[in-house]
Structure formats: structure tokens, C-alpha cells
Amino acid sequence: MTTLAVSVGTGKLVPAVTSGDAWPFELVGVGFAAVGVLFIVYGYLRQKRVDEALDRGEYAAFGTREGLVFAALGVVLGLGTIAVILAQPS
């Protein structure tokens, strides 16, 4: 849910109070919203996987690949946010 709130702040609120082009902030905001939706979908699927594993008396570990994907998305969005902020005129 936090990424969805950040998407609104980045994509709509920040451009309203800054000078310069709005589209870079909107682009980063859309990225945060997409990651938010991905988190919700993955959370639902993971919850099902954990429940099924518990029913079998097993443990469902968080996958290394999934962790890497979410970490990479966070780094890309973080760097994009920094770039957009630094590129804006003062």
C-alpha cells in the first residue's frame, strides 16, 4: 500500500508544487504504482503457497529470485527518483 501512496505523491502532488516538467515525476509515479500492484498480486499468490505448505506440514521459503526482482525494482525506482529530483530546476 505504501508504494501506491508514494505513486500518488510522486506522480501528482510533487509536480503540482514544483517548477519544470511534470512527466518525469508522473513516469516515476507510474513505476511505483506498478510495483504496488505487483506486491499485491505476489502477496496473494504467496499467501496461497504458504497455506498449502502449512497444510502439508512444510515450510514455504521466500524465493531468492523474487527477492532479487523486488530489490532490483526498488533500486531502479529509487535511482529514478533521485535522477528526477536532481534534474529539476531549483
N, C-alpha and C positions, 0 to 999 in steps of 0.2 A: 504494500500500500504506500510505503514511503516513496518508492520510485514514481508512482503515479502523482503524488503530491509535488515531488520535485519537477516532474514534467510540466505541470501547470505553472509552477513558479518560474522555471527556466523559459518555457515557451511563450508565456502570456504576460506574466507580471513583470519580469525583468525588462523585456523590450518596451513596456509601457512607461518605464521610468528612466530609460537610458536614451542617449542620442545614438544615431547611426542606424544601420540596417537591422531589421528585426529577424530576417530569415536565418541567420546563423543560430540565434537563440531558439528559434522555432524548430530548427533541424535537430539540435541537441535535445530539446524538449520531447520531440517525437521519439528519439532514441531512448530516452528514459521511460517513456510510456510503453514502448515495445518491450523493453526489459521487464517492466512491471507486469505486463500481460504474460510474458514468458514465465516469470516467477509464479504467477497464479496457476497457470496450466501445469507447470512442473510440480508445484506443491500438491495439486490434486492427484496427479499420477503417482507421486512418491508416497502420499498417504495410503493409496490403494496398495502399493507394493509392500509397504511396511505392515499393513493389516494382514495381507496374505502371508507374509513371512511369519508374523506372530501366530497366526492360526496353525502354521506348520511347526511352531516351536523354534523358529530360526531367527536370525538377525539379518536385516536388510541394510547393508552399509551404503553410505553416500558414495556415489561413484567418483573416481578421480577425474574422469572425463567431464562429468557435469560440473564439478568444482572448478576445473580449468576453464570451461566455457563461461561460467558466471564471473569468474575472476577476470578473464580477458575482456568481457563486455564492460565490467566496471572500470577497468583501466582505460579502455578506449573512450568511454563516456567521460571519465574524469579528465583525461588529456584533452578531449574535445571541448569540455567546459573551460579549462584553463586557456586553451587557444582562443576561444571566442571572447573571453574576458580580456585577454591581453591585446587582442586585435581591435577592440573598440576604442574609439577616440575618447580622450578624457574630457 
